[in-house]
Amino acid sequence: MPLKITQRKEAEVPRPTAAGRINENLEAIKAEMLKIGQGMVLEIETGSERAVRGTKALITRASKDIGAKWRHWSQGTKVFARPAEGAARRRRRRSKPAR
């Protein structure tokens, strides 16, 4: 079924119930990311295997917000994350110009 989209005046529609809610989990992950020590890994206990995917998404979103790349992986109900190492770039060998 296609979406039916219309435009209405602001006075004709119900007001939002909240001005905007902050995702506390996202903020907590960002705070931990900013204060992690060298050689350390974040370990996040999700409580269920269904929450692992959402937690990984939060890590990705938080890393984009703070402007750093992070790697994440999981085992069971735990999600692990660490800062990604610098992007490994391959050096291309330039062939000698034909004479």
C-alpha positions as CSV (number, residue, x, y, z in Angstrom):
1,M,0.0,0.0,0.0
2,P,1.6,3.3,-1.0
3,L,2.0,6.1,1.6
4,K,-0.6,8.9,1.5
5,I,1.2,12.1,2.3
6,T,-0.5,15.5,2.8
7,Q,0.4,18.9,4.1
8,R,-1.4,20.4,7.0
9,K,-1.2,23.6,8.9
10,E,0.6,23.3,12.2
11,A,-2.5,24.3,14.1
12,E,-4.5,21.4,12.6
13,V,-2.2,18.6,13.9
14,P,-1.5,17.3,17.4
15,R,1.6,18.7,19.1
16,P,4.6,16.5,19.7
17,T,4.6,14.9,23.2
18,A,8.3,15.7,23.8
19,A,10.8,18.2,22.5
20,G,13.1,15.3,21.7
21,R,14.5,12.5,23.8
22,I,18.2,11.7,24.2
23,N,19.2,8.1,23.8
24,E,20.9,7.5,27.2
25,N,22.6,4.4,25.9
26,L,24.1,6.3,23.0
27,E,25.4,9.1,25.2
28,A,26.9,6.5,27.7
29,I,28.7,4.7,24.8
30,K,30.1,8.0,23.5
31,A,31.3,9.0,26.9
32,E,33.1,5.7,27.3
33,M,34.6,6.0,23.8
34,L,36.1,9.4,24.6
35,K,37.8,8.2,27.8
36,I,39.1,4.8,26.7
37,G,42.7,4.1,27.4
38,Q,45.4,3.0,25.0
39,G,45.2,-0.8,24.3
40,M,41.8,-1.1,26.0
41,V,38.5,-2.6,24.6
42,L,35.0,-1.7,25.6
43,E,32.9,-4.7,26.7
44,I,29.1,-4.1,26.7
45,E,26.8,-6.7,28.2
46,T,23.5,-6.5,26.3
47,G,21.5,-8.9,28.4
48,S,20.1,-10.8,25.4
49,E,21.2,-11.9,22.0
50,R,18.4,-9.9,20.4
51,A,20.0,-6.6,21.7
52,V,23.4,-7.3,20.1
53,R,22.5,-5.9,16.7
54,G,21.0,-2.7,18.2
55,T,24.1,-2.2,20.4
56,K,26.4,-2.6,17.4
57,A,24.3,0.1,15.6
58,L,24.7,2.4,18.6
59,I,28.5,1.9,18.5
60,T,28.5,2.8,14.8
61,R,26.4,5.9,15.4
62,A,28.5,7.0,18.4
63,S,31.7,6.6,16.5
64,K,30.4,8.7,13.7
65,D,29.2,11.3,16.2
66,I,32.7,11.6,17.8
67,G,34.5,11.4,14.4
68,A,36.5,8.3,15.0
69,K,36.4,4.8,13.4
70,W,35.7,1.9,15.7
71,R,35.6,-1.9,15.2
72,H,33.0,-3.9,17.0
73,W,32.3,-7.6,17.3
74,S,30.2,-9.8,19.5
75,Q,30.3,-13.2,21.3
76,G,27.1,-14.4,22.9
77,T,25.4,-11.5,24.6
78,K,28.5,-9.3,24.9
79,V,29.6,-6.7,22.4
80,F,33.2,-5.6,22.2
81,A,34.5,-2.4,20.6
82,R,37.9,-0.8,20.2
83,P,39.2,2.1,18.1
84,A,40.2,1.1,14.6
85,E,43.8,1.4,13.7
86,G,44.7,3.9,11.1
87,A,43.5,3.0,7.6
88,A,46.1,0.7,6.1
89,R,46.9,2.0,2.6
90,R,48.6,0.0,0.0
91,R,51.4,1.6,-1.8
92,R,51.0,1.1,-5.5
93,R,54.1,0.2,-7.4
94,R,54.5,2.5,-10.2
95,S,55.7,0.9,-13.3
96,K,58.6,2.4,-15.1
97,P,57.5,4.6,-17.9
98,A,58.0,3.1,-21.4
99,R,60.9,4.6,-23.2
